[in-house]
Amino acid sequence: MTLPVVPRRRLLPLLTTEQIGELKPALADVIEYRKSGLSLNHIVGCPLECGYCVRHEFDNFDMKTPKRLMSDESAVAALVDHPYFRPHQTPIQLFNRATDPMLPVVKPHLFAVLRQLDDHGLTNHVLVITRWRVSAEDCAVLNSYTNLRLTLLVTHSGIDDPAIEPVNSAYAADSLRMLYEHADRYRTVLYWRPIVPGLNDSDEHVERARELSLHAHATVFTGLFFRDEIRAYYEANGLPVPYHDTARRKIMPEQAEQRILDAFNAAQIPGAAPWGTLFRKTSCGVAYAHGEADYNGHYGVRELCDICPPEQVALCAKAWVTPELETVTREARALGAIGTVEINDRAIVVEGLDEQPRYYLQHGFGYQCHDRNKPHLYRRHGRAPIGWEAEDGSTTP
């Protein structure tokens, strides 16, 4: 196989040790375990200025020019040598926290990292999230990786207010169509987010997303991370604050979700899956696109599956196996868990572990792993209470 030619470009400048020391520790740590995978972020800085960006949490939203914390080779070595990394099993995310991987100055580094991982013979899932332009030449490079299970997730919100999202959503729509048209070895997911009631959930917005979903192997929809730092940015810049409160989990109000489900259901042809290839969770969409069971074990949270295609539900059901309590307890204890380790018909339940070791257990066993003190409630699994009916019948605004 002849590999496509990747244009040589000048490497991004390296931050000095002193500059790295001035970063928030969480940003200076290039590897972080997130629910959708072990995340590698050795490039920081982005000029796109999306108002709701998670970079607000790292105090580097004003860093517009991407820079490297280390070489690509060192970053790959740190990833594959990480104690939480399992070859062929641990899902990987690249440049999803502090930049956009398809920016012209970042893209050569993305391709270099993918090439090194592929040359290791690794078959891990690799997730790349972008809202920027993708060309036919880029698609040729993305198709050249022969081992990795690569997924391009194209973020499209449809938000028309340039003060909140300066990047025209048409760029993402064009990239999605381009990626889908040329997909061979990789898969493409429409990442419809963040959905904010009154901002981008009109009938026209929903119909636009539904039409775009026809140009993707799967569609994942989700709400807004609205943290204190993001709220402060909105208020300082005179932007309309979407919610009264902030939350540690994504906000996706119940009525907004139902409107989306109703619209997708109404548009399906007779005999097809009622909601098409629409999913609530990232890993569900990624797994479906590759014809595999969900690696996050969401099948245990059965109400999440009620919109999934029947054949996908059957695939996940076949792969979903309750792990042995003794084995789970031993591994959880080694990671620092305290108290009783429980396994119920939905999840492993532990105490004393933060998100990163819980995700390590979750991906290792293919079974949800929850913190006993932060329960995932029925139907609201993993989402903030804002906009959901409470036990007393009231709804959090």
C-alpha positions in Angstrom: 0.0 0.0 0.0 1.4 3.4 -1.0 1.0 5.9 1.8 -0.4 9.3 1.0 2.1 12.2 1.1 1.7 14.2 4.3 2.9 17.8 3.6 5.9 18.8 5.7 5.2 21.8 7.8 7.2 23.6 10.5 6.7 22.1 13.9 4.8 24.0 16.5 7.1 25.8 19.0 7.7 24.1 22.3 6.8 25.7 25.6 9.7 26.3 27.9 9.9 24.5 31.3 9.0 27.9 32.9 6.0 28.4 30.7 4.8 24.8 31.4 5.1 25.6 35.1 2.8 28.5 34.7 0.0 26.3 33.3 -2.7 24.8 35.5 -1.4 21.4 36.7 -4.3 19.7 34.9 -3.3 21.3 31.6 0.4 20.6 32.1 -0.5 16.9 32.5 -0.7 15.7 28.9 -2.7 12.5 29.7 -6.1 12.4 31.3 -8.6 9.6 31.5 -12.0 10.6 30.3 -15.1 8.6 29.9 -14.6 8.1 26.1 -10.9 7.3 26.4 -7.4 8.0 27.7 -6.9 11.5 26.4 -3.6 12.8 25.0 -3.2 16.5 24.8 0.4 17.7 24.4 -0.7 20.6 22.2 -2.5 23.5 23.9 -3.9 26.7 22.4 -6.8 27.3 20.0 -8.0 30.4 18.0 -11.6 29.3 17.5 -13.0 31.1 20.6 -16.1 29.0 21.1 -17.7 30.6 24.2 -18.6 27.4 25.9 -15.2 25.7 25.4 -13.9 23.5 28.2 -10.6 25.4 28.0 -12.2 28.0 30.3 -11.7 25.5 33.1 -7.9 25.4 32.4 -7.5 29.2 32.4 -6.0 29.2 28.9 -8.8 30.4 26.8 -6.7 33.4 25.9 -4.0 31.2 24.5 -4.9 31.4 20.8 -1.6 30.1 19.2 -1.2 26.3 19.6 2.1 25.2 21.2 3.6 21.9 22.2 4.4 20.7 25.7 6.7 18.0 24.3 7.5 16.2 21.1 5.1 13.8 19.4 7.4 10.9 20.0 7.6 11.7 23.7 3.8 12.1 23.9 3.2 8.7 22.3 5.7 7.0 24.6 4.0 8.6 27.6 0.6 7.3 26.4 1.6 3.7 25.7 3.6 3.5 28.9 0.8 5.0 31.0 -0.3 2.7 33.8 -3.9 2.9 32.6 -3.1 2.1 29.0 -4.1 -1.4 27.8 -2.9 -2.3 24.3 -5.8 -3.1 21.9 -8.4 -2.2 24.6 -8.1 1.2 26.1 -10.0 3.8 23.9 -7.8 6.8 23.1 -8.7 10.5 22.4 -6.4 12.9 20.7 -6.3 16.7 21.2 -9.8 16.9 22.5 -9.2 19.2 25.4 -7.1 22.2 24.5 -7.0 22.6 20.7 -8.7 21.5 17.5 -6.8 18.6 15.9 -7.6 19.6 12.3 -6.2 23.2 12.5 -3.6 23.5 9.8 -0.7 23.9 12.3 -1.9 21.0 14.5 -2.9 18.5 11.8 0.7 17.4 11.0 1.1 16.5 14.7 -2.2 14.6 14.7 -1.1 12.6 11.7 2.3 11.9 13.2 0.8 10.6 16.4 -1.7 8.4 14.5 1.1 7.0 12.4 3.2 6.1 15.4 0.3 4.4 17.2 -0.6 2.6 14.0 3.0 1.5 13.5 2.9 0.0 17.0 0.3 -2.4 15.6 -2.3 -1.1 18.1 -6.0 -1.8 17.3 -7.4 0.5 20.0 -10.3 2.8 19.3 -9.0 6.3 18.6 -11.4 9.3 18.7 -10.6 12.6 17.0 -13.0 15.4 17.5 -13.0 18.5 15.2 -15.2 21.3 14.0 -12.7 22.6 11.4 -12.2 22.0 7.7 -11.3 18.6 6.4 -10.1 18.0 2.8 -10.1 15.0 0.5 -6.3 14.8 1.0 -6.9 14.6 4.8 -9.3 11.8 4.2 -6.7 9.9 2.3 -4.3 10.2 5.2 -6.9 9.1 7.7 -7.7 6.1 5.6 -4.0 5.0 5.6 -3.9 3.8 9.2 -4.4 0.1 8.9 -4.6 -1.1 12.5 -6.3 1.6 14.6 -10.1 1.7 14.9 -10.3 5.4 14.0 -13.4 7.6 14.4 -13.7 11.2 13.4 -16.4 13.0 15.4 -17.5 16.2 13.8 -18.8 18.8 16.3 -21.8 20.6 14.9 -24.0 22.8 17.0 -25.9 25.0 14.5 -25.5 27.9 16.9 -25.9 31.1 14.9 -24.8 33.6 17.4 -21.1 34.5 16.5 -20.5 35.9 20.0 -21.0 32.4 21.4 -19.6 30.4 18.4 -17.6 32.5 16.0 -16.9 29.4 13.8 -19.6 29.0 11.1 -21.3 25.6 11.6 -21.2 25.2 7.8 -17.5 24.3 8.1 -18.4 21.3 10.3 -21.3 20.4 8.0 -18.9 20.4 4.9 -16.3 18.4 6.8 -18.8 15.8 7.8 -20.0 15.3 4.3 -16.4 15.1 3.1 -15.4 12.6 5.7 -18.4 10.4 5.1 -18.0 10.4 1.3 -14.4 9.3 1.5 -14.6 6.9 4.6 -13.0 3.6 4.1 -11.0 2.5 7.1 -12.2 5.2 9.5 -15.8 6.0 10.6 -17.5 9.4 11.0 -19.9 10.5 13.7 -22.0 13.6 13.8 -21.4 15.1 17.2 -24.4 17.3 17.6 -23.5 19.5 20.6 -24.0 21.4 22.7 -27.8 21.6 22.5 -29.1 24.6 24.4 -32.9 25.2 24.6 -33.8 28.5 23.0 -30.5 28.8 21.3 -30.2 25.9 18.8 -33.1 23.6 19.3 -35.7 25.2 17.0 -37.5 23.0 14.5 -35.2 24.3 11.9 -32.1 23.4 13.9 -33.3 19.9 14.6 -34.2 19.3 11.0 -30.8 20.5 9.9 -29.2 18.1 12.3 -31.4 15.3 11.1 -30.4 15.9 7.5 -26.7 15.9 8.4 -27.2 12.6 10.2 -27.6 11.0 6.8 -24.0 11.8 6.2 -22.6 10.0 9.2 -22.2 6.4 10.4 -23.9 7.5 13.6 -25.1 10.6 15.4 -24.6 11.5 19.0 -26.5 14.3 20.7 -25.7 15.9 24.0 -26.0 19.1 26.1 -23.9 21.8 27.5 -21.1 21.6 30.1 -21.9 24.8 32.0 -19.3 25.2 34.7 -18.6 28.2 36.9 -15.7 29.3 34.7 -17.9 29.3 31.6 -20.7 31.2 33.3 -18.1 33.8 34.4 -17.0 34.2 30.8 -20.6 34.6 29.6 -21.4 37.2 32.2 -18.1 39.2 31.6 -18.8 39.3 27.8 -22.5 40.1 28.1 -23.6 36.8 26.6 -27.1 35.3 27.4 -26.7 33.0 30.4 -28.6 29.8 29.4 -29.2 28.4 32.9 -29.7 29.7 36.4 -27.2 27.2 37.9 -24.0 25.5 36.8 -23.4 21.8 37.1 -20.6 19.2 37.1 -22.4 17.1 34.5 -23.8 18.1 31.1 -27.1 19.8 31.0 -29.7 18.3 28.7 -33.2 19.1 29.7 -35.8 16.4 29.5 -38.2 18.4 27.2 -35.4 19.3 24.8 -34.4 15.6 24.5 -38.0 14.6 23.9 -38.5 17.1 21.1 -35.4 15.8 19.4 -36.5 12.2 19.7 -40.0 13.0 18.4 -38.5 14.8 15.4 -36.1 12.0 14.5 -38.8 9.4 15.0 -41.3 11.2 12.8 -38.8 11.4 10.0 -38.0 7.7 9.8 -39.3 5.6 6.9 -41.7 2.7 7.8 -39.9 -0.4 8.8 -36.6 1.3 9.8 -35.3 1.7 13.3 -37.6 4.3 14.9 -34.8 6.9 15.6 -32.3 5.9 12.9 -28.7 5.8 14.1 -29.2 8.3 17.0 -27.4 7.8 20.3 -27.2 9.5 23.7 -23.7 8.5 24.5 -20.4 8.9 22.6 -19.1 5.4 23.0 -22.5 4.0 21.9 -22.3 5.9 18.6 -18.6 5.0 18.1 -19.2 1.3 18.8 -22.2 1.2 16.4 -20.2 2.9 13.6 -17.6 0.1 13.9 -20.1 -2.7 14.3 -19.1 -3.5 17.8 -20.6 -3.6 21.3 -20.3 -0.5 23.4 -17.0 -0.5 25.3 -18.5 1.6 28.2 -21.0 -1.1 29.1 -24.0 1.2 28.8 -26.2 -1.8 28.2 -26.5 -2.1 32.0 -28.3 1.3 32.0 -31.1 -0.2 29.9 -33.2 3.1 29.5 -30.3 4.5 27.5 -30.8 1.8 24.9 -34.4 2.5 24.2 -33.5 4.6 21.1 -30.8 2.3 19.8 -31.2 0.1 16.7 -32.4 -3.3 17.7 -29.4 -5.0 16.1 -27.1 -2.9 18.2 -29.0 -3.6 21.4 -28.6 -7.3 20.6 -24.9 -7.0 20.0 -24.3 -5.1 23.3 -26.5 -7.6 25.2 -24.4 -10.5 23.9 -21.1 -8.8 24.9 -22.3 -7.6 28.3 -21.1 -9.9 31.1 -21.3 -9.2 34.9 -17.7 -9.4 36.2 -16.7 -11.5 39.2 -17.0 -9.5 42.5 -13.7 -10.9 43.8 -11.8 -9.8 40.7 -13.4 -6.3 40.7 -12.8 -5.9 44.4 -9.1 -6.8 44.1 -8.6 -4.3 41.2 -10.6 -1.6 42.9 -8.7 -2.0 46.1 -5.4 -1.7 44.2 -6.5 1.6 42.8 -7.4 2.9 46.3 -11.1 2.1 46.7 -12.5 2.1 50.2 -15.7 0.7 51.7 -17.8 -2.0 50.1 -17.4 -2.8 46.4 -20.8 -3.7 44.9 -21.9 -5.0 41.6 -25.6 -4.6 40.7 -27.4 -5.1 37.4 -26.5 -1.7 36.2 -22.9 -0.9 37.4 -20.0 -1.5 39.6 -20.3 0.8 42.6 -17.2 2.0 44.5 -16.1 4.6 47.0 -12.9 6.6 47.2 -12.0 6.6 43.5 -12.2 9.7 41.3 -13.2 9.5 37.7 -9.9 8.4 36.1 -9.5 5.0 38.0 -13.3 4.4 37.6 -12.9 4.8 33.9 -10.0 2.4 34.0 -12.2 -0.2 35.7 -15.1 0.5 33.4 -13.1 0.0 30.2 -11.4 -3.1 31.6 -14.6 -4.9 32.5 -16.9 -3.4 29.9 -19.3 -2.6 32.7 -20.3 0.8 34.1 -18.4 1.9 37.2 -20.1 4.5 39.4 -19.2 6.5 42.6 -21.6 5.6 45.4 -21.7 9.3 46.4 -22.5 10.6 43.0 -25.3 8.2 41.8 -26.5 8.0 38.2 -30.2 8.3 38.5 -32.8 6.5 36.4 -33.3 8.2 32.9 -31.0 11.0 33.9 -27.9 8.9 33.7 -24.8 11.0 33.7 -26.7 14.3 33.2 -27.3 17.3 35.5 -30.7 17.6 37.3 -31.4 20.9 35.6 -34.5 20.6 33.5 -35.5 17.2 34.9 -38.5 16.4 37.1 -37.6 15.7 40.7 -39.3 13.1 42.9 -41.7 15.8 44.2 -42.8 16.6 40.7 -41.0 19.9 40.4 -38.6 20.7 37.6 -35.2 22.4 38.1 -35.1 25.5 35.8 
